[in-house]
Amino acid sequence: MSISTDKDIIVALGGSTKVAEMLGLKSKQRVQNWITRGIPAEVKLQYPHIFLNPNISSVARNKDVA
């Protein structure tokens, strides 16, 4: 996955604040950084049901097709 796909996944999940809440993070800044740097692989593996979900990933990949 690319950084732009990671950004699209965060947006599809409801944005930085929502993703931070889903992960139990106190600050959304960490997730906000992932928009420009990409979601770390270790985080994707720790939460595969969120970040490696084929339904969310396909929405992010097909965003520009529609």
Backbone bond lengths (Angstrom), bond angles and torsions (degrees), N, CA, C in turn:
res aa  C-N    CA-C-N  psi(-1)  N-CA   C-N-CA  omega(-1)  CA-C   N-CA-C  phi
1 M - - - 1.443 - - 1.522 109.86 -
2 S 1.304 114.56 151.32 1.461 120.08 -179.91 1.524 110.24 -99.46
3 I 1.320 115.09 170.76 1.463 120.33 177.54 1.524 109.94 -62.48
4 S 1.328 117.81 -39.20 1.468 119.19 179.48 1.521 111.33 -65.89
5 T 1.335 117.46 -34.63 1.462 120.32 175.81 1.527 109.78 -67.43
6 D 1.315 117.95 -40.61 1.463 121.19 176.87 1.523 110.30 -60.63
7 K 1.314 116.96 -42.85 1.462 121.12 177.57 1.522 109.94 -60.53
8 D 1.330 116.72 -45.29 1.457 120.96 -179.79 1.530 111.85 -63.31
9 I 1.328 116.65 -35.63 1.468 120.44 177.12 1.529 110.00 -64.52
10 I 1.325 117.04 -44.71 1.471 120.76 179.02 1.522 110.02 -61.15
11 V 1.313 116.95 -43.56 1.471 121.13 178.52 1.529 110.13 -64.02
12 A 1.329 117.60 -44.10 1.469 121.78 -179.41 1.531 111.45 -63.23
13 L 1.321 116.55 -29.24 1.461 120.85 179.51 1.527 112.50 -82.80
14 G 1.321 117.51 -5.87 1.463 120.73 176.75 1.511 115.29 115.80
15 G 1.321 118.09 5.27 1.454 121.69 177.16 1.525 113.59 99.13
16 S 1.305 114.43 176.23 1.470 121.91 -174.87 1.520 113.02 -59.24
17 T 1.318 116.57 -44.55 1.459 120.30 -177.69 1.517 110.99 -63.64
18 K 1.316 116.56 -45.67 1.462 121.41 -179.17 1.530 111.22 -63.87
19 V 1.332 116.65 -44.39 1.472 120.35 179.78 1.530 109.97 -64.45
20 A 1.328 117.59 -41.52 1.464 120.80 177.54 1.526 110.21 -59.28
21 E 1.326 117.09 -41.87 1.462 121.13 177.52 1.526 110.80 -63.91
22 M 1.324 117.32 -41.82 1.462 121.79 -179.88 1.527 111.22 -60.92
23 L 1.328 115.75 -34.94 1.463 121.02 -177.62 1.523 112.67 -90.91
24 G 1.318 117.14 -4.86 1.465 120.78 -179.55 1.512 113.54 75.95
25 L 1.331 116.74 25.21 1.466 120.60 179.01 1.526 109.25 -86.88
26 K 1.313 117.19 142.26 1.460 121.37 -179.00 1.521 112.28 -76.87
27 S 1.318 116.73 -26.81 1.461 121.11 -177.17 1.522 109.91 -122.93
28 K 1.319 115.71 140.33 1.463 119.40 177.57 1.532 111.68 -82.00
29 Q 1.329 118.22 -9.04 1.466 121.21 -175.76 1.521 112.38 -58.75
30 R 1.315 116.98 -38.58 1.471 120.36 179.32 1.522 110.59 -60.36
31 V 1.328 115.58 -46.17 1.464 119.97 179.40 1.530 109.95 -67.97
32 Q 1.310 117.12 -38.17 1.468 121.00 177.76 1.523 110.41 -58.77
33 N 1.319 117.76 -37.81 1.465 121.48 178.01 1.528 111.22 -63.59
34 W 1.331 117.11 -32.56 1.461 120.75 -179.52 1.515 111.73 -65.33
35 I 1.316 117.84 -22.80 1.463 120.81 179.23 1.526 110.00 -64.43
36 T 1.329 117.37 -35.12 1.465 120.35 -179.90 1.528 112.99 -98.19
37 R 1.336 117.22 -25.28 1.460 120.81 -176.04 1.522 113.96 -104.47
38 G 1.327 116.18 -15.97 1.459 120.95 -174.96 1.516 110.92 93.81
39 I 1.309 115.57 153.90 1.455 121.13 179.06 1.529 107.56 -77.45
40 P 1.331 117.98 126.32 1.469 119.78 -179.72 1.530 111.66 -58.91
41 A 1.306 116.36 141.54 1.469 121.71 -179.23 1.526 111.33 -56.94
42 E 1.323 116.66 -39.17 1.469 119.14 -179.48 1.528 111.90 -63.02
43 V 1.324 116.74 -33.32 1.468 120.56 177.54 1.525 109.80 -71.45
44 K 1.321 116.81 -41.50 1.469 120.30 177.89 1.523 110.49 -60.56
45 L 1.326 116.73 -39.80 1.461 120.37 -179.99 1.527 112.10 -74.25
46 Q 1.315 116.67 -29.40 1.461 120.51 178.82 1.530 110.80 -73.46
47 Y 1.331 116.91 -30.27 1.461 122.40 -178.58 1.534 110.28 -127.76
48 P 1.322 118.00 60.25 1.468 119.43 -176.58 1.529 113.23 -63.68
49 H 1.321 116.67 -29.85 1.462 120.59 179.48 1.524 111.90 -66.36
50 I 1.318 116.81 -19.28 1.466 121.01 177.93 1.526 110.69 -97.85
51 F 1.324 117.07 -56.41 1.464 120.77 -170.35 1.518 114.69 -89.83
52 L 1.311 118.33 -21.88 1.460 120.39 179.44 1.528 110.98 -108.76
53 N 1.307 115.90 16.13 1.461 122.86 178.22 1.525 108.82 -66.58
54 P 1.328 118.58 120.11 1.474 119.97 -177.38 1.520 113.13 -60.41
55 N 1.321 118.21 -30.22 1.466 120.17 179.57 1.518 111.65 -68.00
56 I 1.317 117.25 -45.02 1.468 121.33 178.76 1.520 109.88 -69.00
57 S 1.331 117.17 -43.94 1.468 120.84 -179.06 1.521 111.42 -61.23
58 S 1.332 117.32 -39.33 1.468 118.95 -179.19 1.521 110.83 -69.65
59 V 1.311 117.95 -34.79 1.469 120.96 175.85 1.526 109.09 -62.19
60 A 1.322 116.32 -45.30 1.463 120.82 -179.79 1.529 111.58 -64.86
61 R 1.336 117.53 -41.59 1.471 120.58 -178.78 1.530 112.01 -69.48
62 N 1.318 116.89 -36.04 1.469 120.65 -175.55 1.505 114.39 -93.13
63 K 1.314 117.50 7.67 1.461 123.02 -177.63 1.521 112.07 -54.73
64 D 1.318 117.74 -42.55 1.454 121.41 -175.56 1.524 112.95 -86.99
65 V 1.316 117.78 -8.90 1.465 121.10 -177.01 1.516 110.65 -75.95
66 A 1.324 117.60 -38.41 1.470 122.13 -175.83 1.502 112.31 -70.30
